[in-house]
Amino acid sequence: TAPHAVLYLDGNHVHRADLSGGTIIKYGNFVLTTDAASFMPDDDKVEAPGAVTIEGEGVKVTGVGLTGNPKTRVFKLLQQVRTEIVPKKTSAKSGTS
């Protein structure tokens, strides 16, 4: 999803979609967020030139610049990549009464 989209069409066929204003892309249990991204469905390609965050259960990856293929779910962060492993939260149950 994105607040703004510019579509490049050939009749009813979308060749490219430029998304901006805070783009959120969901893939399975992962959520990718970035300010702007371009999707080229004919080439199965997505590109994001700026800061990117990918979050999933127990992991958060940030970087600058992204290329990827949505169908295969293979993505590559290009620069300044940082990975955080987040431990599962445990409930604070007390054994005393």
Salt bridges, closest charged atoms under 4 A:
ASP10 OD2 - HIS15 NE2 3.68
ASP18 OD1 - ARG16 NE 2.80
ASP42 OD1 - HIS13 NE2 2.79
ASP42 OD2 - HIS15 ND1 3.04
GLU47 OE2 - LYS45 NZ 3.79
GLU57 OE2 - LYS88 NZ 3.76
